[in-house]
Amino acid sequence: MDLKKATIAHVVCTYPPYRGGMGHVAFEYVERLRARGYNVHVFTIQDSQVENDPRHIHRIPSILHIGNAGVLPSLFHRLAGFDLVHLHYPFFGGAEPVIVRKAMRPDQGLVMTYHMDAAADGMKGAIFSAHRRLLFPWLVNRVDRILVSSLDYAKYSALAELEVDDRLEEHPFGVDLERFHPGEETELRKRHQISHQTPVLLFVGGLDAAHAFKGLSLLFDTLVLVQQYSWHLVVVGDGNLKETYRAQTQEKGLESRVTFAGNVSQEDLPRYYRLADIHLLPSTKRAEAFGLVALEAAASGIPTIASDLPGVRTVVQDGNTGLLVPPGNGEELKKAILLFLEQVDLRHRLGLSACVNAQQKYAWPPLIDRLESTYDSVLNQQSKRHY
């Protein structure tokens, strides 16, 4: 089948304007494929009213909506007529109708991007665990291709427990090199009243319960230990824990040295990376599977201090494009921050290396070329698996 004539559906639990890595990747795939002339549509949960959505974005009301999960039985019928479905997983309540359709219509191509292991505590964690035992193997068995952002992450994920044979492919996520690039940002320094000599630390991430694993509280605890040095932290992001985090800075005496910039616009986000000298990604759990923000920092010419987690360490190369520290280890995080604060030449050198690495490995056009090849393979080759 001619790929250019195929109809393609992307199924994802979140989508812009919601800020989140999974939705961002789906957006990049969809918009870049459409720019190449492909007929691509998006199916996602209707979690809020979004005005002026283009006609290729379909927000579906869910019977039950918990966090980023939603029960969407109508998705089964809505996907009728598509030649290929690209599922972004995890999507509890959305993955099931996709797989039921695949079981009934094995001729419909199915590609899955496995973004991360779903992890939670309490009842939600019990549901995730049951899903992984009962439904996940059934899902994986029927997918034509399984895409992962890094083979490193796949090796430590729930996928490692299952037989995926030659269907597993590495498809790193990319960064927009036209938006994110090195440069000076004096206007933002003036706006936030940060002196020219003060090193700027940057944290970018959701400030809601779903992103608590990003490690912002740990970062505050660590910064208390380096107050004798000159630095200013800028936190970009918003969410229902923002005031909790703000209160923590007050309790720890950091209020004057931390700026909460809020949910900055897409136009302004690259400027905040150019404002910064050091990017921080102190995530504490394997829910952090890649680190798109570290890529954006790298393209902007600044190094990242990140947790040594599967997947993340493929983006942040220790001693080359940044520094890696054990997850949740405040003492090692402190040492890494001090190293960059004390050795300006080191952070400049690693920032330059990070920028070159982003340009060579993570530019979107060749990554979309690779995705096209996968789609073409799925549509034109008979599956080797037996149902």
C-alpha positions in Angstrom: 0.0 0.0 0.0 1.2 3.5 -0.8 1.9 5.2 2.5 1.0 8.6 1.1 -2.5 7.3 0.5 -2.9 5.7 4.0 -5.1 7.1 6.7 -3.2 7.2 10.1 -4.7 7.6 13.6 -2.6 8.6 16.7 -4.2 7.6 20.0 -2.8 9.4 23.0 -4.1 10.2 26.5 -3.0 13.9 26.6 -2.5 16.4 23.8 -1.6 20.1 23.7 -2.5 22.5 25.1 -1.9 20.1 28.0 1.8 20.2 28.9 3.3 16.7 29.0 5.9 14.7 27.3 3.7 12.1 25.7 1.3 14.6 24.2 4.2 16.7 23.0 5.8 13.7 21.1 2.4 12.8 19.6 2.0 16.5 18.5 5.4 16.6 16.9 4.8 13.3 15.0 1.3 14.3 13.8 2.2 17.9 12.7 5.4 16.9 11.0 3.7 14.0 9.2 0.9 16.2 8.1 3.4 18.8 6.8 4.8 16.0 4.6 1.3 15.4 3.1 0.1 12.5 5.2 -3.6 12.1 6.3 -3.1 11.9 10.1 -5.7 12.3 12.8 -5.5 12.5 16.6 -7.8 10.8 19.1 -7.5 11.9 22.8 -9.5 12.5 25.9 -11.8 15.5 26.1 -10.5 16.7 29.5 -11.4 20.4 28.9 -12.9 22.6 26.3 -10.4 23.6 23.7 -11.4 26.3 21.2 -10.5 26.3 17.6 -9.1 22.8 17.4 -8.3 21.8 13.8 -10.5 19.2 12.2 -7.9 16.4 12.5 -8.0 16.6 16.3 -10.8 14.6 18.0 -11.3 15.0 21.7 -13.5 12.2 23.0 -15.7 12.4 26.1 -14.9 9.6 28.5 -17.3 7.6 30.6 -14.8 7.6 33.5 -11.9 10.0 33.8 -9.1 9.6 36.4 -6.0 11.6 36.0 -4.7 11.0 32.4 -6.7 7.8 32.1 -10.2 7.6 30.6 -12.7 4.9 29.5 -13.4 5.5 25.8 -15.5 2.6 24.4 -16.5 4.7 21.4 -12.9 4.7 20.2 -13.4 1.2 18.8 -15.8 2.6 16.2 -14.1 5.9 15.6 -10.9 4.0 14.4 -12.8 2.2 11.7 -11.5 2.9 8.3 -8.0 3.9 9.3 -5.2 1.9 7.7 -2.8 2.3 10.6 -3.2 3.2 14.3 -0.3 4.6 16.3 -1.0 4.1 20.0 1.0 6.0 22.6 1.2 3.9 25.8 0.4 4.0 28.6 -3.2 5.0 27.9 -5.5 3.2 30.4 -9.0 3.0 28.9 -7.8 4.0 25.5 -5.5 1.1 24.7 -8.2 -1.5 25.3 -10.6 -0.6 22.4 -7.5 -0.2 20.1 -6.4 -3.8 20.9 -9.9 -5.2 20.7 -10.2 -3.7 17.2 -6.8 -5.2 16.3 -7.9 -8.6 17.5 -11.0 -8.4 15.3 -9.3 -6.7 12.4 -5.7 -7.9 12.2 -5.3 -6.3 8.8 -5.3 -2.8 10.4 -1.7 -1.9 11.1 -0.9 -1.1 14.8 2.3 0.6 16.0 2.8 1.4 19.7 5.2 3.9 21.2 6.0 2.6 24.7 6.7 5.8 26.6 7.2 4.5 30.1 6.2 2.1 32.8 3.1 3.4 34.6 3.8 3.7 38.3 1.7 4.9 41.2 1.0 4.2 44.9 -2.2 2.9 46.5 -5.3 1.9 44.6 -4.0 3.4 41.4 -0.8 1.4 41.7 -2.8 -1.8 42.2 -4.8 -1.1 39.1 -1.6 -0.5 37.1 -0.1 -3.7 38.4 -3.3 -5.7 37.5 -3.3 -4.2 34.0 0.4 -5.1 33.5 -0.2 -8.7 34.5 -3.6 -9.3 32.7 -3.9 -7.0 29.7 -0.4 -5.8 28.9 0.9 -9.2 27.5 -2.3 -9.4 25.3 -1.6 -5.9 24.0 2.1 -6.5 23.3 1.4 -9.8 21.5 -0.8 -8.1 18.9 1.2 -5.0 18.1 3.0 -4.9 14.8 5.8 -2.7 15.9 6.9 -1.5 19.4 8.8 1.8 19.4 10.9 2.9 22.4 12.8 6.1 22.9 15.9 4.1 23.9 16.8 0.4 24.0 18.3 1.2 27.4 14.9 2.0 28.9 13.3 -0.9 27.2 15.8 -3.3 28.8 14.6 -2.2 32.3 10.9 -1.7 31.6 7.9 -4.0 31.7 8.7 -4.9 28.1 11.7 -6.8 29.2 9.4 -9.4 30.8 7.7 -10.2 27.4 8.6 -11.7 24.1 8.9 -8.9 21.6 11.3 -10.5 19.1 12.1 -8.3 16.1 9.2 -5.9 16.5 11.1 -3.7 19.0 12.6 -0.5 17.4 14.5 2.4 18.9 13.0 5.7 17.9 14.5 8.6 19.9 12.4 11.7 20.4 13.6 14.8 18.7 14.0 18.5 19.4 13.1 21.5 17.3 16.6 23.0 16.5 15.0 26.1 15.0 13.3 27.0 18.3 15.9 25.8 20.7 19.4 27.2 20.1 22.1 29.0 22.1 22.0 32.7 22.8 21.9 35.5 25.3 18.7 36.4 27.2 19.2 39.7 29.0 15.6 40.8 28.9 14.4 37.9 31.1 17.2 38.6 33.6 16.0 42.1 34.0 12.3 41.0 34.2 13.1 38.6 37.0 15.7 40.9 38.6 18.6 38.5 38.4 22.0 40.1 38.2 24.2 39.4 35.2 26.8 37.7 37.3 24.5 35.3 39.0 24.4 31.7 37.6 20.8 30.7 36.7 19.6 27.2 37.5 16.6 26.0 35.5 13.9 23.4 36.3 11.2 22.7 33.7 8.3 20.4 34.6 4.7 20.0 35.6 4.0 21.1 39.2 1.1 18.7 39.7 0.8 15.4 41.5 1.3 13.4 38.2 4.8 14.9 38.0 5.8 14.7 41.6 8.5 12.3 40.6 10.4 15.2 38.9 12.2 15.8 42.2 11.6 19.5 42.9 11.3 19.0 46.6 14.6 17.2 46.6 16.2 20.0 44.7 15.0 22.6 47.3 16.5 20.4 50.1 19.8 20.3 48.2 19.9 24.0 47.4 19.7 24.8 51.1 23.1 23.2 51.4 24.7 25.5 48.8 23.4 28.9 50.0 26.9 30.3 50.4 27.3 30.3 46.6 25.8 32.7 44.1 22.8 31.2 42.2 19.2 31.8 41.3 16.7 29.0 40.5 13.9 29.6 37.9 11.1 27.1 38.0 9.1 26.8 34.7 5.8 25.0 35.0 2.4 25.0 36.8 0.0 22.7 38.5 -1.9 22.0 41.7 1.3 21.6 43.8 2.7 25.0 42.9 1.7 26.7 46.1 3.0 23.7 48.1 6.3 24.1 46.4 6.2 27.9 47.0 5.6 27.2 50.7 8.6 24.9 50.8 10.9 27.7 49.5 9.6 30.0 52.3 10.1 27.3 55.0 13.7 26.7 53.8 14.6 30.4 53.4 15.0 30.2 49.7 12.1 32.4 48.7 14.3 35.3 47.4 16.4 32.9 45.3 13.7 31.0 43.6 11.4 32.4 40.8 8.3 30.6 39.8 7.8 31.7 36.2 4.6 29.7 35.8 3.3 28.0 32.6 5.3 30.1 30.1 4.1 30.3 26.5 5.6 28.0 23.8 7.2 31.2 22.3 8.9 32.1 25.6 10.0 28.6 26.6 13.2 28.6 24.5 14.1 32.0 26.0 14.1 30.5 29.5 16.7 27.9 28.4 18.9 30.6 26.9 18.5 32.5 30.3 19.9 29.5 32.1 23.5 28.3 32.8 22.6 24.9 34.3 19.5 22.7 33.7 18.4 20.3 36.4 16.4 17.1 36.0 16.5 15.5 39.5 13.7 12.9 38.8 13.4 10.2 41.5 11.5 7.4 39.6 11.7 5.5 36.4 8.6 7.3 35.2 11.2 9.7 33.8 12.1 7.6 30.8 13.8 10.0 28.4 14.0 13.6 29.3 12.7 15.9 26.6 13.6 18.9 28.7 17.2 17.8 28.8 17.2 17.7 24.9 15.7 21.2 24.8 18.5 22.3 27.2 21.2 20.6 25.2 20.0 22.3 21.9 20.1 25.6 23.8 23.8 25.0 24.7 23.5 24.3 28.4 24.4 21.1 30.3 22.0 19.1 32.4 22.4 17.6 35.9 20.1 14.6 35.7 19.3 11.4 37.7 21.1 8.3 36.4 17.9 6.6 35.1 17.4 4.2 32.2 16.7 6.2 29.1 17.7 9.5 30.7 21.3 8.5 30.6 21.2 8.1 26.8 20.2 11.8 26.5 22.5 13.1 29.3 25.9 11.5 28.8 27.9 11.7 32.1 30.9 13.9 31.7 30.2 14.7 28.1 26.8 16.5 27.8 26.1 16.8 31.5 26.4 15.1 34.9 24.5 12.1 36.2 23.7 11.5 39.9 22.0 8.6 41.7 18.2 9.1 41.8 17.1 10.7 45.1 20.6 11.3 46.4 20.8 14.8 47.6 24.4 14.7 48.6 25.6 13.7 45.0 23.2 16.2 43.5 24.8 18.9 45.7 28.3 17.8 44.5 27.3 18.1 40.9 25.7 21.5 41.4 28.9 22.7 43.2 31.1 21.4 40.4 29.2 23.4 37.8 29.1 26.5 40.0 32.8 26.4 40.7 34.0 25.3 37.2 32.5 27.7 34.7 34.7 26.4 31.9 33.5 22.8 32.5 29.8 23.7 32.2 30.6 25.8 29.1 32.4 22.9 27.5 29.7 20.3 28.4 27.1 22.7 27.2 28.8 23.0 23.8 29.1 19.2 23.6 25.4 18.8 24.5 24.5 21.2 21.7 26.5 19.3 19.1 25.1 16.0 20.3 21.5 17.3 20.0 22.2 18.6 16.4 23.8 15.3 15.3 21.3 12.8 16.9 18.0 14.5 17.7 17.0 16.7 14.8 13.4 15.9 13.9 13.6 15.4 10.1 15.7 12.2 10.1 13.7 10.9 13.0 10.5 11.4 11.0 12.2 9.7 8.0 12.7 6.7 10.3 9.1 6.7 11.4 7.9 6.8 7.8 10.0 3.7 7.1 8.4 1.9 10.0 4.9 2.8 8.9 5.7 1.7 5.4 7.0 -1.6 6.7 3.9 -2.3 8.8 1.6 -1.5 5.9 3.4 -3.5 3.2 4.8 -6.5 5.0 2.8 -9.5 6.3 3.1 -9.9 10.1 5.3 -12.8 11.0 3.3 -13.5 14.2 0.6 -16.1 14.7 -2.6 -15.1 16.5 
